Amino acid sequence: MSKKNHWTLKSIAKELGVSNATVSNAFNRPDQLSKSRRESILAACNELGYFGPNKAAQSLRRGKFNIVALVLPDSIEYMVSDPVASSFMRGVASILEKDGINLLLFSGNSDSLNSVIDFVDGFICYGRPRNQSLVEQLKTVPKHVVTVDFDIDRNASVNINNEQASYEVAKHALHNKHDQVAILGLRLLDENVLCRVYDHHECEAGQSIAHQRLRGYQKALTELDIPIAEDRIWNIPESSERFASIAAKEALCSLPRPNVMLCMSDLIALAAMREALKLGLKIPEDIRIVGFDGIDEAQRFVPKLTTIHQNSEEKGALAANLFITKEEQKALINYELQLGQSG
């Protein structure tokens, strides 16, 4: 047999001296051929480097690709290193793989969905993308969409009650009106900068996870009649020790020094605890620090972090199930106040 690098169904059939239908049946409808006949054709195709009809063309004809785009809130490089996001992705993949569906990771910094929209079956969007134009596209895209940790009033969504959860963890950490409080916020501002948030009243109208958690903190502070100074709220652009350590150092050097730090992620809280310990502060005697997420590292740290535990893997599995079933449901999953010794 002659060798050929770029085979089509028609050219491979001609090479083998059989009909196009026979080759197609060997790959797609094995019941139409005898076992020996099929095995003979598949072996010959394999030898020539032909591995079946064009799947892209088949998918276009069927209008089904068995690919779901997972739209991330930030860059792929950052998100795959985040333990909460990784747990969520594991939950999504555990369900989709059982149905033979592949997962395409899509950066929340991308300019447009247009580069993938024609060859995916739909979108699972994990958190509000940093590029707001992607949110506007998701509102109108003619494919199934499941959003997680935010809502665009279509199809399906999965959330936890971030405001109530942050209120509960703050109420646990706060003692009385004499507490000096600092809030280490995560992406309170659209700007990719580490800074203090002076005009925090503007944040109250936002619907992002960070704004929901801020409202929960503020509710707890108001109930206990605890004021918070304009320069005691920080915007941390990503949940990483590098940025969180800088913000924590600034907060701990503020006068009067805070004795309570409300942190919008466990990674931020862990960085704050490390910086406090470096200064010789005792936790929780000198400073109480609480987090949000419930990652494994926070439970191994000494002292163990008090935090809100959300089951991110369960959240991912539920989002994937909603996508597969096309069920139009706004699901709210449970969370747990996980008590440690940090606050």
N, C-alpha and C positions, 0 to 999 in steps of 0.2 A: 504494500500500500504506500502511496505517496504521502509526504508530510505537508501539512498546511497550518499556518499559524492562526488564521482568523476564520473559524468555521461558522457557517449559518446552518439552520435546520435543512435548508434546501441543498446546500453544497455537501453537507455530510451524508445526506441521503443518497445523493448522486455518487459519491465516493464509495459508499457501501453497496450500491446497486439495489436499493430498496426505495419504497415510497416515503414521502414526507410524513405521512400518517403513521407509518410503521415506527419511524424513529420517535415521533411525538408520543406514541403509545408506550414505547419502551420506557420513557421517562415519566410520563404523566398518568397513563392508564394501563398498568401492568396486567390487569385482568383480560385485556384484549389480545394478549400474546401468550404462547406457551412459555413455561419457565426457561427452557433451554434456548428458545429463540430470543427471548428478552435478554438473557445473560450474555448471549453471543454478541448482540448488538451493543449492549452497554460496555462490554470488554473492548470491542473494536473502537467505539467512540472514545473510551478512556485512553487507549493507546495513541489515538490521534490528537488527544488534547481537547476533545469536545465534551463539555460537561452538562449539556442540556440546553433547551430553548431559552432564549433571552428572558430572564426574569423581570427585567424592567418593562419590557414590552408587554408581558403577561399582566403585570400589575397595572399598567396604564389601561389595558383593555378591561380589566375587572374593576378598576377604581379602588383597589385595596392593595396596600403595600406591606402590611404587617410591620410597620415602623411607627413608633410614637416619639414625637419630639418632646423632650423634657426641657422646658425653658427655665433656666436658672436665674436667680436675681442678680448675679454678678458674673465675673469671669469664670470659666471652667477651671482654670488653674487654681483659683482661690477656693471654689466651692468643693472640689474633690478633696481638699486638705482639711475641710471643716468637718468635725466629727458628727455634728447634728445633720448636716446635709448628706454626709455619707450614709448615715443610718437611714435617712429618708429614701435615698436612691436604692439602697439595699431592699427596702420594703417594696418599692415600685417594681424592681427587677424580679423579685421573688414571685410576683403574680403574673407579670407579662410573659416571662420565660415559659411558664406552664402552658400558655396559649400560643407559643411560637412567635411571639411579638418581640421585635428588637427595639432597643432604646437608643435614641439619638440625643446626645447632650448638646444643648444650644445655649450659648452665652447670652446673659441678660444685657451685655454691652453691645450686642450686634445692632446693626443699623435697621434691619428689617427682617420680617419672617419670609420674605419673597424667595430667599435662597433655598428654602426647604419645603415651602408650602405645597409644591406640586408632587412631592413624593413621600409625604407622611399621611397617616390616617387621621391625625389630630394632634392635640397638644395637652400636656400636663404642665401647668405653670406653677413652680414652687417658689412662692414669694413674689412680691412685686418687682419686676425687672428694673434695673437701674435706668435703662433707657425707656422713658415714659411712652415713646411712640410705639413700642412693642405692645404696651397695654391697650392702646387705642386700636391696634390691629387685631388683638385677641378678642375685642368686643364685637367685631364684625366678621371675622374670618369664617368662611362657609364650611367649617369642619368642627368636629366635636372638641370641646375645651373643658378641662377640669382645672380649677384654680385651687391653690393651697395657701393658706395664711393670708388670703385677701379675696375679695369678691368683686366680680364685674357684672353681676346680675344676668348671668346666662348659664345655661347647662347645669353644671354641678360645681360644688366647692367643698373643701374640707378645712376646718378651722378648730382652734381651741379658743376659749374665752380669755384672751390675753389680758384684757383690762381687769377682770375679776381675779385672775391668777396673780398678777403683779400687785394688786391691792392686798391680797392675802399674805403674800410673802413680805410686803412692806409693813403691814400691821404687826406681823410677828417680830420684825427686826426693831421697829420703833417702840420706845418706852414712854417718853413724855415730852412736853413742849420744850424741854431744855436740850434735846438732842440736836447736834450739829450734823446736818445731812449733806452728802454729795451724791449726785446721780451720774453714773457712767453710762451714757446712752449709746445705743448702736444704730447708726444711720438715721439720726433724727433729722439731719439736713440732707438735701440732695447733693450738696457739694462733697467731693471726695477729699475732705480735709479733716484733720484733727484739731478741734478748737472748742472753746467754751460757747455755750448757746445762751446768748443774752436775751434775745426776744423769744423766750420759750412759749409765751402765750399763743403765738402763731402756730405752734406745733399742735395745740389742742384740737384744731379742726381736722388734722390729718387722719387718714385711715390706715396708715401703714402699721406693721407690728409694733415698731418703736413708739409711735404716737399712742397706740392703744395702751402699751405698758406704761408710758409716761402718765397717762390719765389715771391709771390705777394707783401709781405712786402718789400722785397729787391728791387723789381722793383720800388716801390713808393719812397723808400729811395734814390735810384740811381738818379731818375728823379729830386729830390730836392737837390741833392748833399749833402746828410746827411750821414756822416760816422757812422758806429756802431762798437764799440770796440769788440774785441774777447771775452771779459768776460761779455757781456751784453745780451747774449742769454741763456735762461734756458731750460733744458729738465725737464718737469714735467711728471712723469710716468702714472698718471691718472687724470682725470678731477674731482678733489675733493678739497674741501676747506682746508683739512688737509695739503696736499702737496703744494697747491697753496699759502697758507698763508706763508709757510716757504720761498718759492721762492720770493714772493712779499716783505717780510721783508728784504731779502738779497739785492734785487734790490733797495729798497728805502733807504738802508743804504750805497749804493755805492756812491762814489764821482768821478765826480760831480753827484748829484742825478738826476735821469731821470725826465723829465717833460712830457714824453709821454711813455705810456705802451701799447704795442700791445699784446693782449691776444688771444690765439687760441681757447678759449671757454668762454662762459658767466660765468660759475662757477668759472673759474680762474679769470676773470675780476672782479667779485663780491668780491672775496677774496682780490684782490689787492685794490679795493676801500675801503673795511673795514680797511685794514691795513693803507692806506693813511690817512683816517679820524682819526684813533687812534693817528697818529703823528701830528694831527692838521692841516693837509694840506687841502686846499680848492680845490674842483673839480668843474669845470675844470681850475680855475684860476692858481693854483700852479702845477697841474698835470692833463694831459688828459689821460683817460683810455677808451679803446674800446674793445669789445668782438667779439664773433662769435657764432651764433646758434639761438638767438631770443627766449629764454625760458621765461616763464611767470614771474618768479621771477625778472628777469632783468628789466622788464617794471614796476614793483612795487617798485623797489629800489629808494631811494632818494639820489642823483640825478639819474634820469632814465638813463640807460646805452645805449650808442650808440653802435650798433652791426649790424651784418648781420643776417637777419631772413631767415632761411630755414624751409620750412614746412615739418618737419620730418614725420608727420602722413601721409601726401600726398605721400611722398617718399615711405613709407612702403606699402601703398595701391597700388601704381604703381608697385612696385616690386612683390607683390602678384598677381596682374593681369597679369603681364608678365609671371609669372610662370604658371598660370592656362591656359592661351591662347597658351603657348609655342612659343610666338612671339619672334623672334630673332631681338631685337631692342636695340640700345644703346641710352637710353633716357636721356635727359638733362633737369632738372627741374629748374624753376626760383627761384631767391632769391631776397631779398629786403634790401637795406641799410636803417636801422631803426634808425632815428635820435633821440637821447636823449639829456641830458644836461651834459654828462660825458666827451665829447670830440668832 
